[in-house]
């Protein structure tokens, strides 16, 4: 990484520690109004309302008024849209009645979004622009991440559209057509447990129950189902035991294990040992879904930190907030509940799974398949993806604020460089490595402000080595 890129990354990290100034409903742009193009703002308000009324499931201003005034009924609702008629009015009415309600504080709230505040539709445009300018013309991705925590109907599309009408960020005043964003499961082509990524994380400031300093986090690509195990330390012995416990408790061993935070060399060695000790067939994956993995880490941190007092005091509360609630709740990314999706019945699942694994191994080069032996007898199999054999899957949009580009207009997130070749298996007989070795871990402490070029060596007491995520992902590993 050159000096310029390092400076930009450090500047972006510092912005994450700045408190977000939350705009309020009806808040004016104030002194920032004079710096913005009035005609562009007027056009933006009209374009936004037109777009909002075309989005299914969103309250229009008239429907919002009916909920707020407790005047919602069939006749009044039908008068708000020419798309409502006798055959669908009952369904629409019941959906609105069950989802939105007037709270005791005289504001409309959304049951589907944890009773979050519903912003008046006519005020959403000014709300988003106020948040944008008050926070130093914040990038729309990070702006949305903060606004959605407070307002139920400030969506990703709405935030992106509104920020386009900021004349300071969009000096050329070019407004491309807004493409409607539709969630769908980008990994629906994978089978449950086909690919699982594992991450080592320490998201809380203090050890959980005064004992567990780290969490071993697993997530299935297909279903987004999450598993968590507590770790007393980050040494290889504890990590290997937890990893073995997870694999042996599954109904089927995943085809590929992947990671964004654990050093890939170490993960390879752990997989070797576990496969050899328990006669397993394991695969080490090399998919390019870096943002998917990072988003999973970011979501877990957010879920635990928002309930940090309870989570530090009790490991079961960590499980509830970090895994159980997620696994039992509807997930927009997969259009289903992760727990249901993981255990859904796939036609002839067992045969499909095993045949797919066999075909994958057959296509690999001999150097990418390691037959593990112990005492001269065959004891497990380890196979590796590389750049030529890796399955190229789509990736999520990057939702974490850690690497958002600030002060730019619709700038795509930096994709980074591709990962280099996978670990090479060479003349392995019986895996042995010291249990005191520590794991290279994605930095979990927000107060640490280091250049990405600088890493800390592990101390003799066994603390983790802090390393930039891209450096871990792009690392070349040769045994």
C-alpha positions as CSV (number, residue, x, y, z in Angstrom):
1,X,0.0,0.0,0.0
2,X,1.5,3.4,-0.9
3,X,1.6,6.4,1.3
4,X,-1.5,8.1,-0.3
5,X,-3.7,5.0,0.2
6,X,-2.4,4.6,3.8
7,X,-3.3,8.3,4.5
8,X,-6.8,7.9,3.1
9,X,-7.4,4.7,5.1
10,X,-6.3,6.3,8.3
11,X,-8.5,9.3,7.6
12,X,-11.5,7.0,7.0
13,X,-10.8,5.2,10.3
14,X,-10.7,8.4,12.2
15,X,-14.2,9.4,10.9
16,X,-15.6,6.3,12.5
17,X,-14.8,7.6,16.0
18,X,-16.7,10.9,15.3
19,X,-20.2,10.9,16.9
20,X,-23.0,10.9,14.3
21,X,-25.3,13.9,14.5
22,X,-28.8,12.4,14.1
23,X,-31.2,14.7,12.2
24,X,-34.8,15.1,13.5
25,X,-38.1,15.1,11.5
26,X,-38.9,18.5,10.2
27,X,-35.3,19.8,10.7
28,X,-34.3,22.5,8.2
29,X,-31.0,22.6,6.4
30,X,-30.3,25.9,8.2
31,X,-27.0,27.6,7.4
32,X,-26.1,24.8,4.9
33,X,-29.0,25.9,2.7
34,X,-27.0,28.7,1.2
35,X,-24.3,26.3,0.0
36,X,-26.7,24.1,-1.9
37,X,-28.5,24.7,-5.3
38,X,-32.1,25.6,-4.5
39,X,-33.4,24.4,-7.9
40,X,-31.7,21.0,-7.5
41,X,-33.2,20.6,-4.0
42,X,-36.7,21.5,-5.3
43,X,-36.4,19.0,-8.1
44,X,-35.1,16.4,-5.6
45,X,-38.2,16.7,-3.4
46,X,-40.5,16.1,-6.3
47,X,-38.5,13.3,-7.8
48,X,-38.2,11.6,-4.3
49,X,-42.0,11.7,-3.7
50,X,-42.6,10.3,-7.2
51,X,-40.1,7.5,-6.5
52,X,-41.5,6.7,-3.1
53,X,-45.0,6.3,-4.4
54,X,-43.7,3.7,-6.9
55,X,-42.2,1.5,-4.2
56,X,-44.3,-1.3,-2.8
57,X,-44.8,-1.5,0.9
58,X,-44.0,2.1,1.6
59,X,-46.5,4.5,3.2
60,X,-47.5,7.4,1.1
61,X,-48.1,10.8,2.8
62,X,-51.9,10.3,2.6
63,X,-51.7,6.8,4.2
64,X,-49.3,8.1,6.9
65,X,-51.9,10.8,7.8
66,X,-54.6,8.1,8.1
67,X,-52.5,6.1,10.5
68,X,-51.5,9.2,12.5
69,X,-55.1,10.4,12.8
70,X,-56.5,6.9,13.6
71,X,-58.7,7.3,10.5
72,X,-57.5,4.2,8.6
73,X,-60.5,2.2,7.2
74,X,-61.3,0.6,3.8
75,X,-62.9,3.6,2.2
76,X,-60.3,6.2,3.3
77,X,-57.5,3.8,2.3
78,X,-58.9,3.1,-1.2
79,X,-59.0,6.8,-1.9
80,X,-55.2,7.1,-1.5
81,X,-54.3,5.0,-4.6
82,X,-55.9,4.1,-7.9
83,X,-54.2,0.7,-7.5
84,X,-56.4,-0.3,-4.6
85,X,-59.8,-1.8,-5.4
86,X,-62.4,-4.1,-3.8
87,X,-60.4,-7.3,-4.4
88,X,-57.1,-6.2,-2.7
89,X,-58.2,-3.5,-0.2
90,X,-58.8,-5.9,2.6
91,X,-55.3,-7.4,2.3
92,X,-53.7,-3.9,2.1
93,X,-55.7,-2.7,5.1
94,X,-54.8,-5.6,7.3
95,X,-51.1,-5.3,6.4
96,X,-51.0,-1.6,7.3
97,X,-53.1,-2.1,10.5
98,X,-50.9,-4.9,11.8
99,X,-47.6,-3.2,10.9
100,X,-48.0,0.5,11.8
101,X,-49.5,2.0,14.9
102,X,-49.8,5.4,16.7
103,X,-47.7,5.2,19.9
104,X,-48.3,6.9,23.2
105,X,-45.8,9.6,22.3
106,X,-48.1,10.5,19.3
107,X,-45.7,9.3,16.6
108,X,-46.2,6.5,14.1
109,X,-44.1,3.4,14.7
110,X,-43.3,0.2,12.7
111,X,-43.8,-3.1,14.4
112,X,-41.9,-4.9,11.7
113,X,-38.8,-2.8,12.5
114,X,-38.7,-3.2,16.3
115,X,-41.2,-0.3,16.8
116,X,-38.8,2.2,15.1
117,X,-40.0,5.7,14.4
118,X,-41.7,6.2,11.0
119,X,-40.6,9.4,9.4
120,X,-43.3,11.5,7.7
121,X,-42.9,10.6,3.9
122,X,-42.9,14.3,2.8
123,X,-40.0,15.0,5.3
124,X,-37.7,12.1,4.4
125,X,-35.9,14.0,1.7
126,X,-35.0,16.9,4.0
127,X,-34.2,14.5,6.8
128,X,-31.6,12.6,4.7
129,X,-30.1,15.8,3.4
130,X,-29.9,17.3,6.9
131,X,-28.1,14.2,8.1
132,X,-25.8,14.4,5.1
133,X,-24.7,18.0,5.5
134,X,-24.6,18.0,9.3
135,X,-22.1,15.1,9.2
136,X,-19.7,16.6,6.8
137,X,-21.4,15.4,3.6
138,X,-21.2,11.8,4.8
139,X,-21.2,9.1,2.1
140,X,-24.7,7.7,1.6
141,X,-23.7,4.2,2.6
142,X,-22.6,5.2,6.1
143,X,-25.4,7.8,6.4
144,X,-28.0,5.1,5.8
145,X,-26.3,2.8,8.3
146,X,-26.9,5.4,11.0
147,X,-30.3,6.6,9.9
148,X,-31.8,3.1,9.7
149,X,-31.1,2.5,13.4
150,X,-33.6,5.2,14.2
151,X,-36.0,5.6,11.3
152,X,-37.9,2.6,10.0
153,X,-38.7,3.9,6.5
154,X,-35.4,5.5,5.6
155,X,-34.2,2.8,3.1
156,X,-31.0,2.2,1.3
157,X,-32.5,3.4,-2.0
158,X,-34.0,6.5,-0.4
159,X,-30.7,7.6,1.1
160,X,-28.8,7.1,-2.1
161,X,-31.4,9.0,-4.1
162,X,-31.6,12.0,-1.8
163,X,-27.8,12.5,-1.5
164,X,-27.6,12.7,-5.3
165,X,-29.3,16.1,-5.1
166,X,-26.5,17.6,-2.9
167,X,-25.0,20.1,-5.3
168,X,-21.7,20.2,-3.3
169,X,-21.1,16.5,-3.8
170,X,-22.7,16.3,-7.2
171,X,-21.2,19.4,-8.8
172,X,-22.1,18.3,-12.3
173,X,-25.7,17.9,-11.3
174,X,-26.1,14.7,-13.2
175,X,-28.9,12.5,-11.8
176,X,-28.9,9.0,-13.2
177,X,-32.1,7.0,-13.1
178,X,-32.6,5.3,-9.7
179,X,-32.5,1.6,-9.9
180,X,-34.8,-0.2,-7.4
181,X,-32.8,-2.4,-5.1
182,X,-34.3,-5.8,-4.6
183,X,-33.0,-8.2,-2.0
184,X,-32.4,-11.7,-3.1
185,X,-30.3,-14.6,-1.9
186,X,-27.1,-14.3,-4.0
187,X,-26.0,-17.7,-2.7
188,X,-29.2,-19.6,-3.4
189,X,-27.3,-21.8,-5.8
190,X,-25.2,-23.2,-2.9
191,X,-26.4,-26.0,-0.8
192,X,-26.9,-25.6,3.0
193,X,-23.5,-26.1,4.7
194,X,-21.7,-26.1,1.3
195,X,-19.6,-23.1,2.4
196,X,-19.1,-21.8,5.9
197,X,-16.8,-18.9,6.9
198,X,-15.2,-18.9,10.3
199,X,-14.0,-15.7,12.1
200,X,-12.1,-15.1,15.3
201,X,-13.4,-11.9,17.0
202,X,-13.1,-10.0,20.2
203,X,-15.9,-7.5,19.9
204,X,-16.3,-6.5,23.6
205,X,-14.1,-4.3,25.7
206,X,-14.0,-6.8,28.6
207,X,-13.9,-10.7,28.7
208,X,-17.3,-12.3,28.7
209,X,-18.1,-13.4,32.3
210,X,-14.5,-12.4,33.0
211,X,-13.4,-15.6,31.3
212,X,-13.9,-15.6,27.5
213,X,-11.8,-13.0,25.6
214,X,-12.7,-14.1,22.1
215,X,-15.6,-15.6,20.1
216,X,-15.3,-18.1,17.3
217,X,-18.0,-17.1,14.8
218,X,-19.3,-19.3,12.0
219,X,-21.9,-18.5,9.2
220,X,-23.4,-20.5,6.4
221,X,-23.4,-18.8,3.0
222,X,-26.6,-20.3,1.8
223,X,-28.8,-19.6,4.8
224,X,-26.8,-17.0,6.8
225,X,-27.3,-19.3,9.9
226,X,-24.8,-18.3,12.6
227,X,-23.0,-20.4,15.3
228,X,-20.9,-19.0,18.1
229,X,-18.4,-20.6,20.5
230,X,-16.6,-18.9,23.4
231,X,-12.8,-18.9,23.7
232,X,-10.8,-18.3,26.8
233,X,-7.8,-17.3,24.7
234,X,-6.7,-17.0,21.1
235,X,-4.0,-19.7,21.2
236,X,-4.0,-22.6,18.8
237,X,-5.0,-25.2,21.3
238,X,-8.3,-23.5,22.3
239,X,-9.0,-22.5,18.7
240,X,-8.5,-26.1,17.5
241,X,-10.7,-27.6,20.2
242,X,-13.5,-25.1,19.5
243,X,-13.2,-25.7,15.7
244,X,-13.4,-29.5,16.3
245,X,-16.4,-29.1,18.5
246,X,-18.2,-27.1,15.9
247,X,-17.5,-29.5,13.0
248,X,-18.3,-32.7,14.9
249,X,-21.7,-31.2,16.1
250,X,-22.9,-30.6,12.5
251,X,-25.1,-33.0,10.6
252,X,-22.8,-32.7,7.6
253,X,-19.2,-31.5,7.3
254,X,-19.0,-28.4,5.1
255,X,-17.4,-28.7,1.7
256,X,-15.4,-25.5,2.2
257,X,-14.2,-23.5,5.2
258,X,-13.3,-19.9,4.5
259,X,-12.1,-16.9,6.6
260,X,-11.5,-13.1,6.4
261,X,-9.9,-12.6,9.8
262,X,-7.8,-15.8,10.7
263,X,-4.4,-16.2,9.0
264,X,-4.9,-18.6,6.2
265,X,-1.7,-20.5,6.9
266,X,-2.9,-21.2,10.4
267,X,-6.4,-22.1,9.3
268,X,-4.8,-24.6,6.9
269,X,-2.8,-26.2,9.7
270,X,-5.8,-26.4,12.0
271,X,-7.9,-28.0,9.3
272,X,-5.0,-30.5,8.7
273,X,-4.9,-31.5,12.4
274,X,-8.7,-31.7,12.8
275,X,-9.1,-33.8,9.6
276,X,-6.3,-36.1,10.7
277,X,-7.4,-36.5,14.3
278,X,-11.1,-37.3,13.5
279,X,-10.8,-38.8,10.0
280,X,-12.7,-36.0,8.3
281,X,-12.7,-34.7,4.7
282,X,-12.3,-30.9,4.8
283,X,-11.9,-28.2,2.1
284,X,-10.2,-24.8,2.4
285,X,-12.1,-22.3,0.2
286,X,-10.8,-19.3,-1.7
287,X,-14.0,-17.6,-2.8
288,X,-13.9,-13.8,-3.5
289,X,-16.8,-12.9,-1.1
290,X,-14.7,-10.6,1.0
291,X,-17.6,-8.2,1.7
292,X,-20.0,-11.0,2.7
293,X,-17.5,-12.1,5.3
294,X,-16.8,-8.5,6.6
295,X,-20.5,-7.7,6.8
296,X,-21.0,-10.8,9.0
297,X,-18.3,-9.6,11.3
298,X,-19.6,-6.0,11.4
299,X,-23.2,-7.2,12.2
300,X,-22.1,-9.4,15.0
301,X,-20.0,-6.6,16.6
302,X,-23.0,-4.2,16.3
303,X,-25.4,-6.8,17.9
304,X,-23.1,-7.5,20.8
305,X,-22.0,-3.9,21.4
306,X,-25.6,-2.6,21.5
307,X,-26.2,-5.0,24.4
308,X,-22.6,-4.9,25.8
309,X,-23.5,-4.8,29.5
310,X,-25.7,-7.9,29.3
311,X,-23.3,-9.7,27.0
312,X,-20.2,-9.1,29.1
313,X,-22.1,-10.4,32.2
314,X,-23.5,-13.6,30.5
315,X,-22.4,-15.8,27.6
316,X,-26.0,-17.0,27.0
317,X,-26.9,-13.3,26.4
318,X,-24.2,-13.2,23.8
319,X,-25.7,-16.3,22.1
320,X,-29.2,-14.7,22.2
321,X,-28.1,-11.3,20.8
322,X,-25.4,-12.6,18.4
323,X,-26.9,-15.8,17.1
324,X,-30.4,-16.9,18.3
325,X,-32.2,-13.7,17.5
326,X,-30.6,-13.5,14.1
327,X,-31.3,-17.2,13.3
328,X,-35.0,-16.8,14.2
329,X,-35.7,-13.5,12.5
330,X,-36.6,-12.7,8.9
331,X,-33.5,-11.8,6.9
332,X,-34.0,-9.6,3.9
333,X,-30.8,-10.8,2.3
334,X,-32.1,-14.4,1.9
335,X,-35.8,-13.5,1.9
336,X,-36.4,-16.1,4.7
337,X,-35.6,-17.0,8.3
338,X,-32.0,-18.4,8.5
339,X,-33.1,-21.2,10.8
340,X,-35.8,-22.3,8.5
341,X,-33.6,-22.1,5.4
342,X,-30.8,-24.1,6.9
343,X,-33.2,-27.0,7.8
344,X,-35.4,-26.7,4.8
345,X,-35.8,-29.9,2.8
346,X,-33.8,-29.9,-0.3
347,X,-34.8,-32.6,-2.7
348,X,-32.4,-35.5,-2.5
349,X,-30.0,-33.3,-0.4
350,X,-27.6,-36.0,0.8
351,X,-27.0,-37.4,-2.7
352,X,-26.6,-33.9,-4.2
353,X,-24.2,-32.8,-1.4
354,X,-21.9,-35.8,-1.6
355,X,-21.9,-35.9,-5.4
356,X,-21.0,-32.2,-5.6
357,X,-18.1,-32.7,-3.2
358,X,-16.8,-35.7,-5.1
359,X,-16.9,-33.7,-8.4
360,X,-15.1,-30.8,-6.8
361,X,-12.3,-33.0,-5.6
362,X,-12.0,-34.8,-8.9
363,X,-11.4,-31.4,-10.7
364,X,-8.6,-30.3,-8.4
365,X,-5.0,-30.8,-9.2
366,X,-3.1,-33.5,-7.3
367,X,-1.1,-30.9,-5.5
368,X,-4.3,-29.4,-4.1
369,X,-5.4,-32.7,-2.5
370,X,-3.6,-34.0,0.7
371,X,-4.2,-37.6,1.9
372,X,-3.6,-37.4,5.6
373,X,-1.8,-40.4,7.3
374,X,-1.3,-41.2,10.9
375,X,0.9,-44.1,11.9
376,X,1.2,-45.1,8.3
377,X,-2.6,-45.4,7.8
378,X,-4.9,-43.2,5.8
379,X,-6.6,-40.8,8.3
380,X,-8.7,-38.1,6.5
381,X,-8.4,-35.9,3.5
382,X,-7.8,-32.2,3.0
383,X,-8.4,-30.4,-0.3
384,X,-7.7,-26.7,-1.4
385,X,-9.2,-24.3,-3.8
386,X,-6.9,-22.0,-5.8
387,X,-7.5,-19.1,-8.2
388,X,-7.9,-21.5,-11.2
389,X,-10.3,-23.8,-9.5
390,X,-12.2,-21.5,-7.2
391,X,-15.9,-21.0,-7.8
392,X,-16.5,-17.3,-8.6
393,X,-19.5,-16.3,-6.6
394,X,-21.2,-12.9,-6.4
395,X,-20.5,-10.7,-3.3
396,X,-22.6,-8.5,-1.1
397,X,-22.5,-4.7,-1.1
398,X,-20.2,-3.6,1.6
399,X,-22.5,-2.4,4.5
400,X,-19.8,-1.7,7.2
401,X,-18.9,1.9,7.8
402,X,-15.2,1.1,8.5
403,X,-14.1,1.4,4.9
404,X,-16.7,3.7,3.4
405,X,-15.5,6.5,1.1
406,X,-16.3,9.8,2.6
407,X,-17.1,13.1,0.7
408,X,-17.5,11.5,-2.7
409,X,-20.5,11.1,-4.9
410,X,-21.6,7.5,-5.4
411,X,-18.1,6.3,-5.3
412,X,-17.9,2.5,-5.4
413,X,-16.1,0.7,-2.5
414,X,-12.6,-0.2,-3.4
415,X,-12.5,-3.8,-4.5
416,X,-8.9,-4.3,-3.5
417,X,-6.6,-6.7,-5.1
418,X,-7.4,-10.4,-5.7
419,X,-6.1,-13.0,-3.3
420,X,-3.0,-14.8,-4.3
421,X,-2.6,-18.5,-4.6
422,X,-4.0,-20.9,-1.9
423,X,-1.7,-22.8,0.5
424,X,0.3,-25.5,-1.3
425,X,0.3,-28.9,0.2
426,X,3.7,-30.5,0.1
427,X,4.8,-33.9,1.6
428,X,2.7,-33.7,4.7
429,X,2.8,-36.8,7.0
430,X,1.6,-36.0,10.5
431,X,0.7,-32.4,11.5
432,X,2.4,-31.1,14.7
433,X,2.6,-27.5,15.9
434,X,2.9,-25.8,19.2
435,X,-0.3,-25.0,21.1
436,X,1.1,-21.6,22.4
437,X,1.1,-20.0,18.9
438,X,-1.4,-17.2,18.5
439,X,-3.7,-16.2,15.7
440,X,-3.4,-13.2,13.4
441,X,-6.6,-11.4,13.9
442,X,-8.5,-8.5,12.4
443,X,-8.1,-5.6,14.7
444,X,-11.3,-5.4,16.9
445,X,-10.4,-2.4,19.0
446,X,-11.8,0.9,17.5
447,X,-9.4,3.0,19.5
448,X,-6.4,1.5,17.7
449,X,-5.3,3.9,15.0
450,X,-2.4,2.4,13.1
451,X,-1.2,2.6,9.6
452,X,-2.3,-0.6,7.6
453,X,1.4,-1.1,6.9
454,X,2.2,-1.6,10.6
455,X,1.4,-4.8,12.4
456,X,2.1,-5.6,16.0
457,X,4.0,-8.7,17.0
458,X,2.3,-11.1,19.4
459,X,3.6,-10.6,22.9
460,X,5.0,-13.4,25.0
461,X,1.7,-13.5,27.0
462,X,-0.2,-14.7,23.9
463,X,-2.0,-11.5,22.7
464,X,-3.2,-11.5,19.1
465,X,-1.4,-10.0,16.2
466,X,-3.3,-7.0,14.8
467,X,-3.4,-7.0,11.0
468,X,-5.2,-5.2,8.3
469,X,-8.1,-7.2,6.8
470,X,-6.9,-6.8,3.2
471,X,-3.4,-7.9,4.2
472,X,-4.9,-11.1,5.7
473,X,-7.1,-11.7,2.8
474,X,-4.5,-11.1,0.1
475,X,-1.7,-12.9,1.9
476,X,0.2,-15.5,-0.1
477,X,0.6,-18.7,1.9
478,X,3.2,-21.3,1.0
479,X,3.9,-24.2,3.3
